[in-house]
Amino acid sequence: MGAGQSAQAHVLLDRRAWAQGDAITGSVVFNTSKPVPYHSVVLKFVGKERTHWEVRHYSKNGSHTTRYDGKAKIIKAVMPLLTGPGTLGVGGHRMPFVVSLPAGLPPSFSFQDGPAKASVVYQVKVEVDQAGVFAKDFKASAALDLLPRPPRAPAPLRGAAEQPVRGCCGCCCDYGQVALLLESPADAVAAGATVPLTVRVDNASSEAVTAAASLVRTVRLKSLGVLGDSTWQREAAVAQKALKPEGAASGGAGRGGRRGGNELQVAAAGTATCRDALPIAPDAMASMVGGTQLIAVWYELRVDAAATGCCLSGARVACPLLVSEAPAALQHRSAAPPPAPPKAPAGWIPQDHGASGFTVARDGAARRVRVGEIHSSSAAAAGAAPFGSLAPGGAAAFAAAAVPSATAGWTIPAGGELPAGAGAAGAPPSYPSIAAPGTHQEPPPHQSYPGYPALGAAQPVAAAPEMHVPGPGAFGAAAPTAAAGGAVMQVPGPGAAPQGQPGW
């Protein structure tokens, strides 16, 4: 807020990027020049998707542009930090928070193709509902980058098609059938990898055919209008190549086949098999096939057999392929530093209101829990103790175990006791590594590839067993209990700045 207003508010996140199921950590800070009576102070976690495109229409009387826009809520969770009536006294205030995210959210996303654009955006917001008839609420927000789920384990890909060769002039001439068989060891790959292909062509037509492989990306956007919904869709071949016959030149093209330059050409009544690989660019857009209402991105691996005669149709086999973001790109996103915090007022010594913990379900329902009960999925995957686990006793134990430090804030180890000489906490859990091409990871049940998305259909609420919070120090049957010397959580103390954010 402006310098002339009675209060300033900021949301400071400890990291910019967060993995699915992570526990978001940060602080809300206020600075007031006079007492601020309030009804409530609430924290919000909000996710939205937006679409926009324009269509130019021409007529004999001129032209005009129609604009289409869509906006839909992905998730909205409201979490009370303070419940009034109450008053924020003059000076600084800090309210640390830990929010456990649900699994199954679509990742942050940005797309633009000319006038068409789409985005998935997440924010953490704070809102102070001021008391008084003419009092204006004040708000602050911080954007975050939600990373995609780790890719599921690939499964073998196989598709077959048989189609007649016909004349394109509309005549009913039938030149016979062409059958295609497409196989690949994986139906899910990362950008930057190659897709191995095995293709068999059985040409029972009277015309020679050539074969080519391509990877085609489809982006579909939807708008929500008063007079009805509209759709924008574009296909683009992100990789393509003519297939080459298997084996040596002598007979390598198969029975009835031959090499036409570098192409596979199968003669009439001939067969041929080829093995090749289709490279995918490292910056290829990842698939977006679940969790959104307005945005969908999917890929098809296609093989087309084209008849060499004039104005003749061919055959096509197409199989869905799941493309995930390149591992290097994900690591770059996960390592991005948080935004620089605003400059703190001179001599700023805040009153600390204690840490608040919440778990958020996929439908946005939020529940207050003890900070020590919150798990970070990446920490749990590494076999660590519960994230920031504290000894039983809730807020009282938190306050008793915390010792203010002028430089390092509060370091709360897993046992709830502060070891001698404790300093900064360990680094926050990092985004889980992405398997290299050819390695397997066991997929959660909800990560199966849904095929071709139908936009506008009701999105099922994904079950999120990670959000079940049992008793202190436990998280489900498979979760380890807290142990002294285990995972630690850094909570800034009075006069100290959050880790990596000097000034506040």
Buried (B, 14 or more C-beta within 10 A) or exposed (E): BEEEEBBBBBBBBBBBBBBBBBBBBBBBBBBBBEEBEBBBBBBBBBBBBBBBBEEEEEEEEEEEEEEBBBEBEBBBBBBBBBEBEBEBEEBBBBBBBBBBBBBBBBBBBEBEEEBBBBBBBBBBBBBBEBBEEEBEEBBBBBEBBBBBBBBBBBBEBEBEBEBBBBBEEEEEEEBBBBBBBBBBBBBBBBBBBEBBBBBBBBBBBEBBBBBBBBBBBBBBBBBBEEEEEBBBEEEEEBBEBBBBBBBEEEEBBBEBBBEBEEBBBBBBBBBBBBBBEBEBEBEBBBBBBBBBBBBBBBBBBBBBBBBBBEEBBBBBBBBBBBBBBBBEBBEEBBEEEBEEBBEBBEEBEBEBBBBBBBBBBBEBEBBEBBBBBBBBBBBBEEEBBBBBBBBEBBBEBBEBBBEEBEEBBBBBBBBBBBEEEBEBBEEBBBBBEBBEBEEEBEBBEBBEBBEEBEBEEEBEEBBBEBBEBEEBBBBEEEBBBBBEEBBBBBBBBBBBBBBBBEBB
